[in-house]
Amino acid sequence: MLQVREAWKEAVGLLKRVGVVSPTREARLLLSSVLGTDPSRVHLFWDFSLEEEKLKKLHALLKERARGVPIQYLIGEWEFMSLPFYVEEGVFIPRLDTECWVEEVILSLKKASARELLLCDVGCGSGVIGLSCAFWVPQVKLYGVDISERAIALSEKNACRLGIENRCSFLKSDLFEVFKGQNILFDAVVSNPPYVKTGDWELLPREIRFYEPREALLAGEDGLSIIRRLLLEGASWIKKGGLLFFEHDPAQSELIRKEIEKLETWEYLYTIRDYAHKDRATAVKRKE
């Protein structure tokens, strides 16, 4: 039987050979999943022998990773805004760059004096954006909508994991469709919508094209079809003075400014840059 230390070294070597960008980190994550412990504690098992069944499981995970399966799907969870979330195949994987603008949303919500804040996460996926806001801002009541039943189920599961399910409702819907006929206005809406141009699909990394849902990524010829709908339809569901935050491709920033200028309902506030200093999200306010 191999010691955990030796198994880790072998895993790092294999991941390097197949071109994984962060082989040492991913090897640790895969081992922590096999051992059933936190990644920060893997080193405590260095001198332990890895049982045959666990070694087989590690080899199976490494084989799938070498094939291109995203590590998030393999280990079944991922951290976002310092919180643990379940992740599963068929639902969009949360990205680090999204955290930069979610931090801004949380700060904006914390400044509000209302006892209860209604927040809608449009295209919620695994729920990480809305749930992070609801977790860190206790007066938030969250509504999450998505066209995917799998995403809705996963968001509900994540709400329970964070212990805030009593303040969260997740509904299957094409944007705001499910709210038609209801007397509801949101203080803020957040969204990480599809924004990849149809023609750019083949340029995406293999592990995205082969494993993540196309409907969570593609948005027409210019990548703005869903963002346009957010701006057009969102104005009917946000209170006057309410906020809309949405993610986009850095190259779309100027086009989005022009789309906002066409509409009388929105006031452009600012663009939020990601950790690479690229325009990653835009904030607008519903005019009074």
DRENPA-980123 format. One record per residue (C-alpha): x, y, z; residue in three letters; residue number from 1. Coordinates in steps of 0.001 Angstrom, whole numbers, m for minus. Example, Ala and Ser with C-alpha at 12.3 -4.5 7.8 and 13.67 -1.06 7.14 Angstrom:
         u         v         w   res     n
     12300     m4500      7800   ALA     1
     13670     m1060      7140   SER     2
//
This chain:
         u         v         w   res     n
         0         0         0   MET     1
      1145      3519      m773   LEU     2
      1605      6167      1871   GLN     3
      m579      9235      1411   VAL     4
      2549     11303       712   ARG     5
      3557      8972     m2124   GLU     6
        38      8905     m3550   ALA     7
        22     12700     m3586   TRP     8
      3373     12846     m5423   LYS     9
      2082     10386     m8036   GLU    10
     m1097     12422     m8453   ALA    11
       877     15659     m8920   VAL    12
      3041     14000    m11577   GLY    13
        66     12694    m13537   LEU    14
     m1786     16012    m13390   LEU    15
      1324     17831    m14607   LYS    16
      1657     15471    m17546   ARG    17
     m1909     16107    m18713   VAL    18
     m1461     19885    m18468   GLY    19
     m3468     20756    m15352   VAL    20
     m2621     24351    m14389   VAL    21
     m2489     23815    m10586   SER    22
     m1443     20153    m10165   PRO    23
      m281     20364     m6527   THR    24
     m3497     22047     m5396   ARG    25
     m5733     19696     m7354   GLU    26
     m3874     16624     m6095   ALA    27
     m4491     17834     m2540   ARG    28
     m8179     18440     m3279   LEU    29
     m8651     14990     m4784   LEU    30
     m6847     13344     m1869   LEU    31
     m8927     15270       664   SER    32
    m12067     14013     m1076   SER    33
    m10830     10422      m902   VAL    34
     m9749     10753      2730   LEU    35
    m12927     12583      3769   GLY    36
    m11031     15457      5337   THR    37
    m10430     19158      4752   ASP    38
     m7702     19956      2173   PRO    39
     m5774     21864      4839   SER    40
     m5511     18671      6900   ARG    41
     m4211     16289      4208   VAL    42
      m634     16698      5442   HIS    43
     m1651     15182      8782   LEU    44
     m2149     11873      6929   PHE    45
      1200     11939      5084   TRP    46
      2638      8872      6843   ASP    47
      m586      6838      6811   PHE    48
     m1038      4027      4311   SER    49
     m3798      4596      1774   LEU    50
     m6249      1682      1869   GLU    51
     m6730      m247     m1361   GLU    52
    m10315       963     m1860   GLU    53
     m9312      4585     m1348   LYS    54
     m6356      4203     m3698   LEU    55
     m8694      2805     m6370   LYS    56
    m11039      5749     m5841   LYS    57
     m8127      8202     m6188   LEU    58
     m6979      6526     m9411   HIS    59
    m10529      6669    m10791   ALA    60
    m10763     10403     m9987   LEU    61
     m7372     11054    m11579   LEU    62
     m8422      9185    m14706   LYS    63
    m11546     11344    m15012   GLU    64
     m9565     14538    m14384   ARG    65
     m7020     13533    m17049   ALA    66
     m9973     13063    m19410   ARG    67
    m10950     16687    m18780   GLY    68
    m13775     16397    m16244   VAL    69
    m13682     19597    m14109   PRO    70
    m12350     18976    m10619   ILE    71
    m15393     20702     m9107   GLN    72
    m17644     17972    m10500   TYR    73
    m15277     15246     m9324   LEU    74
    m15112     16351     m5696   ILE    75
    m18733     17543     m5649   GLY    76
    m18197     20860     m3914   GLU    77
    m16440     24201     m4210   TRP    78
    m15793     27241     m2042   GLU    79
    m17307     30611     m2929   PHE    80
    m17157     33747      m776   MET    81
    m15567     31622      1989   SER    82
    m18625     29346      2051   LEU    83
    m18934     25659      1053   PRO    84
    m21280     24809     m1823   PHE    85
    m22288     21556     m3458   TYR    86
    m21506     21430     m7182   VAL    87
    m22700     18815     m9649   GLU    88
    m22481     18063    m13345   GLU    89
    m25122     19796    m15428   GLY    90
    m24978     23013    m13386   VAL    91
    m22621     25913    m14087   PHE    92
    m19437     25969    m11977   ILE    93
    m18889     29122     m9854   PRO    94
    m15804     31175    m10726   ARG    95
    m13415     33179     m8577   LEU    96
    m13849     36305    m10738   ASP    97
    m17532     36426     m9795   THR    98
    m16612     36982     m6144   GLU    99
    m15252     40469     m6879   CYS   100
    m18653     41874     m7782   TRP   101
    m20633     39790     m5274   VAL   102
    m18539     41492     m2585   GLU   103
    m19818     44801     m3936   GLU   104
    m23426     43575     m3828   VAL   105
    m23033     42496      m198   ILE   106
    m21578     45886       771   LEU   107
    m24462     47665      m984   SER   108
    m27070     45513       782   LEU   109
    m25439     46064      4158   LYS   110
    m25777     49825      3691   LYS   111
    m29560     49504      3350   ALA   112
    m31637     50352      6426   SER   113
    m34680     48218      5544   ALA   114
    m35657     45441      7962   ARG   115
    m36182     43069      5048   GLU   116
    m34540     43205      1633   LEU   117
    m35990     41266     m1285   LEU   118
    m33250     39928     m3530   LEU   119
    m33660     37961     m6759   CYS   120
    m30882     35817     m8232   ASP   121
    m31717     35350    m11920   VAL   122
    m30229     32206    m13453   GLY   123
    m29172     31098     m9990   CYS   124
    m27391     27869    m11004   GLY   125
    m25982     26342     m7828   SER   126
    m27209     29404     m5909   GLY   127
    m23797     30717     m4891   VAL   128
    m24422     34402     m5664   ILE   129
    m27791     34848     m3987   GLY   130
    m27005     32492     m1112   LEU   131
    m23739     34268      m342   SER   132
    m25643     37559      m157   CYS   133
    m28341     36031      2051   ALA   134
    m25786     34386      4334   PHE   135
    m23715     37524      4908   TRP   136
    m26701     39919      5043   VAL   137
    m29297     38482      7476   PRO   138
    m32133     40833      6439   GLN   139
    m32123     39420      2893   VAL   140
    m35028     37289      1732   LYS   141
    m33851     35488     m1392   LEU   142
    m35711     34362     m4486   TYR   143
    m33689     32323     m6969   GLY   144
    m34934     31506    m10466   VAL   145
    m33511     29252    m13165   ASP   146
    m34847     27366    m16191   ILE   147
    m33053     24216    m14992   SER   148
    m34811     21944    m12505   GLU   149
    m31424     20476    m11586   ARG   150
    m30125     23949    m10720   ALA   151
    m33179     24676     m8570   ILE   152
    m32733     21416     m6643   ALA   153
    m29029     22105     m6124   LEU   154
    m29697     25660     m4906   SER   155
    m32201     24324     m2381   GLU   156
    m29635     21783     m1203   LYS   157
    m27042     24530      m774   ASN   158
    m29462     26731      1139   ALA   159
    m29976     23865      3593   CYS   160
    m26221     23340      3858   ARG   161
    m25802     26980      4896   LEU   162
    m28770     26803      7271   GLY   163
    m30687     29685      5647   ILE   164
    m33377     27741      3791   GLU   165
    m36131     29536      5757   ASN   166
    m35197     32793      3983   ARG   167
    m34852     31327       491   CYS   168
    m37251     30305     m2270   SER   169
    m36094     28744     m5538   PHE   170
    m38410     28605     m8532   LEU   171
    m38182     27264    m12057   LYS   172
    m38617     30217    m14382   SER   173
    m37448     31908    m17556   ASP   174
    m36146     35111    m15970   LEU   175
    m39068     36853    m14175   PHE   176
    m41858     34818    m15814   GLU   177
    m42875     33063    m12582   VAL   178
    m43616     36391    m10852   PHE   179
    m46186     37578    m13387   LYS   180
    m49469     38371    m11645   GLY   181
    m47752     38671     m8262   GLN   182
    m47425     41885     m6287   ASN   183
    m43676     41784     m5765   ILE   184
    m40840     44254     m6296   LEU   185
    m37214     43530     m5482   PHE   186
    m34749     45787     m3728   ASP   187
    m32000     44267     m5846   ALA   188
    m31484     41727     m8617   VAL   189
    m28236     39867     m9269   VAL   190
    m27341     37692    m12221   SER   191
    m24476     35849    m13842   ASN   192
    m26279     35301    m17149   PRO   193
    m25042     33500    m20257   PRO   194
    m22839     35921    m22208   TYR   195
    m20667     33862    m24573   VAL   196
    m21090     34597    m28290   LYS   197
    m22361     31622    m30283   THR   198
    m19365     31915    m32610   GLY   199
    m16925     31735    m29686   ASP   200
    m18109     28334    m28459   TRP   201
    m15290     26398    m30104   GLU   202
    m12728     28762    m28567   LEU   203
    m13685     27792    m25016   LEU   204
    m11519     25285    m23101   PRO   205
    m12383     21642    m23710   ARG   206
    m13487     21007    m20133   GLU   207
    m16068     23797    m20442   ILE   208
    m17402     22735    m23863   ARG   209
    m17620     19055    m23003   PHE   210
    m18974     19229    m19475   TYR   211
    m20697     22500    m18562   GLU   212
    m24256     23262    m19759   PRO   213
    m24391     25226    m23024   ARG   214
    m27568     27018    m21941   GLU   215
    m25672     28570    m19027   ALA   216
    m23044     30016    m21366   LEU   217
    m24315     30916    m24845   LEU   218
    m26289     34098    m25527   ALA   219
    m26645     34740    m29240   GLY   220
    m24389     36279    m31860   GLU   221
    m23100     39125    m29686   ASP   222
    m23496     37392    m26313   GLY   223
    m25952     40021    m25080   LEU   224
    m29365     38424    m25703   SER   225
    m30018     37598    m22030   ILE   226
    m28464     40810    m20713   ILE   227
    m30796     42827    m22963   ARG   228
    m33758     40919    m21521   ARG   229
    m32509     41562    m17983   LEU   230
    m32421     45290    m18650   LEU   231
    m35774     45380    m20446   LEU   232
    m37746     43076    m18149   GLU   233
    m35927     43768    m14909   GLY   234
    m37193     47332    m14685   ALA   235
    m40714     45990    m14043   SER   236
    m39582     43925    m11062   TRP   237
    m37196     46255     m9249   ILE   238
    m38267     49051     m6914   LYS   239
    m37482     52619     m7908   LYS   240
    m33996     53228     m6602   GLY   241
    m33359     49467     m6593   GLY   242
    m30174     47912     m7950   LEU   243
    m29296     45471    m10712   LEU   244
    m25868     43812    m10802   PHE   245
    m24909     41493    m13651   PHE   246
    m21750     39813    m14914   GLU   247
    m20483     40034    m18500   HIS   248
    m17432     39570    m20676   ASP   249
    m14872     42386    m20295   PRO   250
    m15093     43054    m24043   ALA   251
    m18840     43747    m23741   GLN   252
    m18502     46639    m21314   SER   253
    m18896     49495    m23805   GLU   254
    m21705     47775    m25707   LEU   255
    m23584     47353    m22437   ILE   256
    m23166     51050    m21616   ARG   257
    m24797     51845    m24971   LYS   258
    m27667     49429    m24257   GLU   259
    m28265     51146    m20903   ILE   260
    m28245     54593    m22534   GLU   261
    m31060     53479    m24875   LYS   262
    m33362     52853    m21911   LEU   263
    m34962     55568    m19797   GLU   264
    m35494     53283    m16814   THR   265
    m31868     52794    m15735   TRP   266
    m29094     54938    m14345   GLU   267
    m25618     53555    m14957   TYR   268
    m23662     53444    m11688   LEU   269
    m20299     51782    m12282   TYR   270
    m18421     48845    m13746   THR   271
    m16712     46395    m11391   ILE   272
    m13330     44964    m12274   ARG   273
    m12228     41421    m11493   ASP   274
     m8971     40314     m9888   TYR   275
     m7200     40621    m13251   ALA   276
     m8380     44262    m13454   HIS   277
    m10784     43497    m16306   LYS   278
    m14356     44811    m16494   ASP   279
    m16393     41928    m15099   ARG   280
    m19783     43286    m13973   ALA   281
    m22009     46336    m14257   THR   282
    m24209     47992    m11638   ALA   283
    m27277     50044    m12576   VAL   284
    m30046     51696    m10573   LYS   285
    m33754     51865    m11350   ARG   286
    m34513     55538    m11837   LYS   287
    m36710     57218     m9212   GLU   288
//
